[in-house]
Amino acid sequence: MTSRPHGDNNVLRGQLLEPLISAFRGAVATTEKERKRIYNTLPVAREGLPFIASGIALSCIFFGLHLPFPGAVFCFLTLFTVFFFRDPSRSPQIDGKAVFAPADGKVLQVTPANPVKGAKETNLKVSIFMSLFDVHVNRVPATGKVTTVTYRPGRFLAANLDKASEHNERNAISLEIGDGREIVFVQVAGFIARRIACWVKQGDEVRAGQRFGLIRFGSRLDLYLPGDSRVAIAPGQKVKAGETVIGYLS
């Protein structure tokens, strides 16, 4: 009988205990599945692959049965699904004080707001509406450490309504930046959107422009900044996640 080297035992023990230690400290390890979504190298988000595969299969079945009309319908829906889940690469021009757009879409408002619970300085709110035709992969607005990820169930009001921020299903991520302050970005489900995906966890070290999640089929994203931040965009402006600078921290 061959004994296992002590080094291997220590490695194995570490692999088993690390998730438990992280959970005890309040952090949950990012899974390999989530890492693949964050560092996606495909032209479409991995969340969309099951929908695309189903659409291709149904199109082939109907065309194979010599039913061209439903085959053409599913072919169109498949192409739209590919378009919706597109995931273009982004390379932000990193500036230590710059905060980037966390989502593609149109800026709805830039307004003072009540500070987010647990992040007292976050009293400037920027809201971005993602239409059905925008890229729906969300990106981290600044480099830092994720301190909390808080999911709250809610309603599914139209995402372009201001009350959607308060009443709709949402997922809030608090990020501690280099100087110890925090910014908060919130994924908000819309009228059509019924699925919020978030791939980062408490304790994760993240960088500006990195993918962190996705919301299906129309939604909004609210970004809360310190009140003394210098805003570089205006309501009505179109922005791109990980590319457009929303503002600069003081």
C-alpha positions in Angstrom: 0.0 0.0 0.0 1.5 3.3 -1.1 1.1 6.2 1.3 0.2 9.7 0.1 3.0 12.3 0.5 2.3 14.9 3.2 2.5 17.7 0.6 -0.4 16.1 -1.4 -2.4 15.7 1.8 -1.9 19.4 2.6 -3.0 20.4 -0.9 -6.1 18.2 -0.7 -6.9 19.5 2.8 -6.6 23.1 1.5 -8.9 22.3 -1.5 -11.5 20.9 0.8 -11.3 23.6 3.6 -10.9 26.7 1.5 -14.5 26.9 0.4 -15.6 26.4 4.0 -13.2 29.0 5.4 -14.4 31.5 2.7 -18.1 30.8 3.6 -17.3 31.3 7.3 -15.7 34.7 6.5 -18.8 35.7 4.4 -17.2 35.1 1.0 -18.3 32.5 -1.5 -15.7 31.2 -4.0 -16.3 32.0 -7.6 -17.0 28.7 -9.5 -15.3 27.6 -12.7 -18.6 28.1 -14.5 -18.7 31.7 -13.4 -15.1 32.3 -14.3 -15.8 31.1 -17.9 -18.6 33.7 -18.1 -16.4 36.5 -16.7 -13.5 35.7 -19.0 -15.6 34.7 -22.0 -13.8 34.3 -25.3 -16.8 33.6 -27.4 -18.6 36.2 -29.5 -21.8 35.6 -27.4 -22.4 35.3 -23.7 -22.4 31.7 -22.4 -25.9 32.4 -20.8 -27.3 32.5 -24.4 -25.8 29.2 -25.7 -28.8 27.0 -24.6 -31.3 29.4 -26.3 -29.2 29.5 -29.5 -28.8 25.7 -29.6 -32.5 25.2 -29.1 -33.3 27.7 -31.9 -30.9 26.0 -34.3 -32.4 22.5 -33.4 -36.0 23.6 -33.9 -35.1 25.4 -37.2 -33.5 22.2 -38.5 -36.4 20.1 -37.4 -39.0 22.2 -39.2 -36.9 22.6 -42.4 -36.3 18.8 -42.2 -40.1 18.2 -42.0 -40.5 20.5 -45.1 -42.3 23.2 -43.1 -40.5 26.3 -44.3 -42.6 29.0 -42.5 -42.1 27.8 -38.9 -38.5 26.9 -39.9 -38.0 30.5 -41.1 -39.6 31.9 -37.9 -37.3 29.9 -35.6 -34.3 30.8 -37.8 -35.1 34.5 -37.4 -35.6 34.1 -33.6 -32.3 32.3 -33.4 -30.5 35.1 -35.2 -32.1 37.6 -32.9 -31.0 35.5 -29.9 -27.4 35.6 -31.2 -27.7 39.4 -31.6 -29.2 39.8 -28.1 -26.5 37.7 -26.3 -23.6 39.2 -28.3 -20.6 39.9 -26.1 -18.1 42.2 -27.8 -14.6 42.6 -26.2 -14.0 45.9 -24.4 -10.6 47.5 -23.5 -11.1 50.5 -21.2 -8.4 53.2 -21.0 -7.7 52.7 -17.3 -7.5 55.9 -15.3 -7.1 55.6 -11.5 -10.0 58.0 -10.8 -12.3 57.1 -13.8 -15.6 55.2 -13.3 -16.9 53.4 -16.4 -20.4 52.7 -17.4 -21.5 49.3 -16.0 -24.0 48.7 -18.8 -24.7 49.6 -22.4 -27.8 51.8 -23.0 -29.1 55.3 -22.5 -28.6 57.5 -19.4 -32.0 58.1 -17.8 -30.9 60.5 -15.1 -28.1 61.8 -13.0 -29.5 62.9 -9.7 -28.8 63.2 -6.0 -30.0 60.2 -4.0 -30.2 58.9 -0.5 -27.0 57.0 0.4 -27.0 53.3 -0.1 -27.2 51.4 3.1 -23.7 50.5 4.3 -22.0 53.0 1.9 -22.7 56.4 3.4 -21.0 58.5 0.7 -22.9 57.1 -2.3 -25.4 59.9 -2.7 -25.1 60.5 -6.5 -27.2 58.2 -8.7 -26.7 57.5 -12.4 -29.3 55.3 -14.1 -28.8 53.5 -17.4 -31.7 51.9 -19.3 -30.8 48.9 -21.5 -33.3 48.4 -24.3 -34.0 45.1 -26.0 -31.4 46.0 -28.6 -28.5 46.9 -26.3 -25.6 44.6 -25.3 -26.8 43.1 -22.0 -23.5 41.9 -20.5 -22.7 44.1 -17.5 -19.1 45.2 -16.6 -17.4 46.4 -13.4 -17.2 50.2 -13.3 -13.9 50.5 -11.4 -11.1 48.4 -10.0 -11.6 47.2 -6.4 -12.8 44.5 -4.0 -16.4 43.3 -3.8 -17.6 43.8 -0.2 -21.2 42.7 -0.5 -23.6 41.2 -3.1 -27.3 41.6 -2.1 -30.2 40.2 -4.0 -33.7 41.4 -3.3 -36.8 40.0 -4.9 -39.4 42.4 -6.2 -41.8 43.5 -9.0 -41.2 43.7 -12.7 -42.2 47.3 -13.6 -41.0 48.9 -16.8 -37.3 49.5 -16.2 -37.3 53.1 -17.5 -39.6 54.2 -14.6 -37.8 55.7 -11.7 -39.8 53.6 -9.2 -38.3 50.5 -10.7 -35.1 51.2 -8.8 -37.0 50.8 -5.5 -39.7 48.2 -6.3 -38.3 45.8 -8.9 -36.2 42.7 -8.4 -32.6 43.8 -8.1 -29.1 42.8 -7.2 -26.7 45.3 -5.6 -22.9 45.0 -5.6 -20.8 47.1 -3.3 -17.2 47.7 -4.4 -14.5 49.1 -2.2 -12.1 51.1 -4.3 -8.5 52.0 -3.7 -8.9 54.8 -1.2 -11.3 52.8 1.0 -14.5 54.4 -0.2 -17.3 52.4 -1.9 -19.3 52.7 -5.0 -22.5 50.6 -5.6 -24.0 49.3 -8.8 -27.4 47.7 -8.9 -28.8 45.3 -11.6 -32.5 46.0 -11.9 -34.9 43.6 -13.7 -37.4 45.2 -16.1 -40.9 44.4 -17.4 -39.6 41.7 -19.8 -36.4 40.8 -17.9 -37.0 37.9 -15.5 -33.4 36.7 -14.9 -30.6 38.6 -13.3 -27.2 36.8 -13.5 -24.3 37.8 -11.3 -20.9 36.1 -11.6 -19.0 37.8 -8.8 -19.0 37.1 -5.1 -18.1 38.9 -1.9 -14.4 39.0 -1.5 -13.6 39.0 -5.2 -10.9 41.3 -6.5 -12.2 42.8 -9.7 -10.9 45.2 -12.3 -12.5 48.0 -14.3 -14.2 46.7 -17.5 -14.4 43.1 -16.3 -17.7 41.2 -16.9 -19.7 40.6 -13.8 -23.2 39.7 -14.9 -26.1 39.9 -17.4 -29.8 40.7 -17.3 -32.0 39.2 -19.9 -34.3 41.1 -22.2 -34.5 44.8 -21.3 -33.6 46.3 -17.9 -31.7 49.0 -16.1 -28.5 49.5 -14.0 -28.2 52.1 -11.3 -24.7 53.3 -10.3 -24.2 55.1 -6.9 -21.1 57.3 -6.6 -19.7 59.6 -3.9 -21.4 63.0 -4.0 -18.2 64.8 -4.8 -17.6 62.8 -8.0 -17.2 64.8 -11.3 -19.8 63.5 -13.7 -18.8 63.2 -17.4 -22.1 62.3 -19.0 -25.6 63.7 -19.3 -29.2 62.3 -19.4 -30.1 61.0 -22.9 -26.5 60.1 -23.7 -25.7 56.6 -25.0 -23.0 54.8 -23.2 -21.1 51.5 -23.5 -20.1 49.2 -20.6 -16.4 49.2 -19.9 -15.7 52.0 -22.4 -17.7 55.2 -21.6 -16.4 57.1 -18.6 -19.4 58.0 -16.4 -17.3 60.3 -14.1 -14.2 60.8 -12.0 -13.8 60.3 -8.3 -12.4 63.2 -6.4 
